[in-house]
């Protein structure tokens, strides 16, 4: 029976072929005092020639735990780059979300237009609801007359936008100090940015509903009132009346971050330099 078992293993169905050695090479045990090293060398030969090529013969790519931080990339989440933070790192605002997202910006038209321009550049469609269409005309013409992602509507005349994951939408409401309740609200893949030139009586309601609030330079009285509404630290309340053009304090829940919006050459040519007043 031993001989029959051995012949079966040595037959054509044993899985060995030309160039792989013979069964005799692998099944012959090393007798006590025999040439065990020869068998080991033949087994090594099988690995080198019969079972694939060996990899490059150099040191493994090993990184120490102390060096792991060097692999970090200086980028934020998906979204629109709205400027740089205090450390000079890019500040990114994720406007395209599967859940409703409301943003209130108490600031200048220039910043709102830069955000709209950059949102359109990322592939979002931008619908502007405004009572001063002439202020947006130059942007519309520069972007192809409304055919390339930006359209302007009168107040209360924004149609349903049909937002989806493939075609996210940003609605910019530039409707003055007391914007009426919008017909088009935030929803899945449709964010709404409401621009307030100053703190107004409707601001507290809008701030409570917003997920993110941006504040540019305001008067000391407005800073005190806003500080009480948003529970801002005293240092932030004192800094708001002194902010430079293009600087915004962005607040979300308990997080606060100062961001400087730096325009590109193309944005300067289209919109001019950063300014708080319009």
Secondary structure, DSSP 8 states (H G I E B T S, - for coil): -HHHHHHHHHSGGGS--TTS--HHHHH----TTS-HHHHHHHHHHHHHHTS------S------GGGGGGG--S--SSSEEEEE-TTS-EEEE----SS-EEEEEES-HHHHHHHHHHHHHTT-EEEEEES-GGGTHHHHHHTTTTTSSEEEE-TT--------SSS-EEEEEE--TT----SS--BTTEEEEEEESS--TTHHHHHHH-SEEEE----HHHHHHHHHHHT--HHHHHHHTT--TTEEEEEETTEEEEEE----HHHHHHH-S--S--
